[in-house]
């Protein structure tokens, strides 16, 4: 078990996505993971998104959220 992360990594932005119908990794485990993350890095930089009806897969909505996250946090590629 680790304590808070120090240095520049404590301010890293994190997007965690989870389907609320995932039969392989229950939503409760995603919720526990995001709370652990918030205890290790700046909790203001942790975003947890759930997707209604999504199983252990992805969706267009999730991929659009990932795209927005990348566009916001990474510099454009020339």
Secondary structure, 3 states (H helix, E strand, C coil): CCCCCCHHHHHCCEEEEEECCCCCCCHHHHHHHHHHHHHHCCHHHEEEEEECCCCCCCCHHHHHHHHHHHHHHCCCCC
